[in-house]
Amino acid sequence: MLPALMKLLLTNARVVNEGRIDEADVLIAEDRIERIGPGTAPAGAEVVDLAGAYLLPGVIDDQVHFRDPGLTHKATIASESRAAIAGGVTSFLDMPNTSPPATDRQAIERKHAIAAAGSYANYGFYLGATNDNLEEIRRADGSLVCGIKVFMGASTGNMLVDDPRTLEAIFSEARLPVAAHCEDTPTIRAAEARFRERYGEDVPIEAHPEIRSAEACYKSSSLAVSLAKRHGTRLHVLHLTTARELELFAPGPIDGKRITAEVCVHHLWFDDRAYPALGARIKCNPAIKRPEDREALLAAVSSGKIDVIATDHAPHTLEEKGRRYFEAPSGLPLVQHSLPMLLEQHRQGLLTLPMIVEKTAHNPARLFGIVDRGFVREGYFADLAVVDLERETTVDRASVLYKCGWSPLEGATLRGRVAMTVLNGRIVYRDGRVLGGPCGRALAFRAAG
């Protein structure tokens, strides 16, 4: 464990918070922000001059797959949370499709124990829905889980929820936010059959967005939205990928919304023109689609139709990714580089810094009722990311901290760098080095409204 810091003063910061950028000093006492504004350094405080660098609330990634337990040849909570803090991600919400899947209280408690022993970032977990665990969903404990994950599309094992009666019951009875992966399985299966007829087992990777099509996405996401409207469910639709789906969501601030939407950084970054070069390394579900879809998603971030930006960080080994289309698993490792990717898009004029902070920190905290995190506020936990827009991030294999050892961004130079990460009042990452061991904490959640 890292030694406790009694006082830490960050001076000459440009604080990006709640729609503003203000020059300020930030004083941290123990694990919380004590003062924002001018003042002398208390006796014994460590003083860090940020020299005009930007100070952001740490990223809260509301969708990751850290593979613990059971799939730890790909990743662990320890390895991926360590990569996360190097990217300014101070909290994560982990998905339930592990081995065994986290579909009951016992499995959730096991994941909490793993994280308590080894997580470098703060953590929360989803309870997975199945066709036959409705009683677990009814009893879901908001002190242990952040929400209910529903795979309304193809998944592994028993985690595809396709029984209409079960879906009705989940949407009508869930007391926690329902987070939905939306793709229509029959539509996908029909497309797979068509491409198998044409190519056999050697389907080209370029077919992925036609198999995991816009039609499959819209059919499922529109069903989820209609169920949520009928039952008044607090619904969060994960990883939108198409322009058409955006018609299902209202623009504007997240406050008061019962139905919200997320986009992932890779769907804002890549489009289908990248498949020939990157192949299955960018195979993910839902699929990366057309340039027009990417442009529409970026516009929806600005309009407020999209409320959250996340990663869906889902690592696989290069050996697994090198298999033929149907055997190559879906998912990309991204959590170390998501914030630098967004900073590069800021430098391109696509996103403002306050917008990035709203979608990656403020809104995840609001949506899931995360207690005292996601903002730079006096009395809140000191989870902070310091970013320097005058420096660059070069993505190469030597600097990747993911256990899988690779990134789809290799060779890219991003204009902007995470210079420092503060977690629970402690400097845990600075100038390219992770400092000390795991000190993440379980996130606390307010009751869903």
Secondary structure, 3 states (H helix, E strand, C coil): CCCCCCEEEEEEEEEEECCEEEEEEEEEECCEEEEECCCCCCCCCEEEECCCCEEEECEEEEEECCCCCCCCCCCCHHHHHHHHHHCCEEEEEECCCCCCCCCCHHHHHHHHHHHHHHCCCEEEEEEECCCCCHHHHHCCCCCCCCEEEEEECCCCCCCECCCHHHHHHHHHHCCCCEEEEECCHHHHHHHHHHHHHHHCCCCCHHHHHHHCCHHHHHHHHHHHHHHHHHHCCCEEECCCCCCHHHHHCCCCCCCCCCEEEEEEHHHHHCCHHHHHHHHHHHCCCCCCCCHHHHHHHHHHHHHCCCCEEECCECCCCHHHHCCCCCCCCCCCCCCCCHHHHHHHHHHCCCCCHHHHHHHHHHHHHHHHCECCCCCCCCCCECCEEEEEEEEEEECCHHHCCCCCCCCCCCCCEEEEEEEEEEECCEEEEECCEECCCCCCCECCECCCC
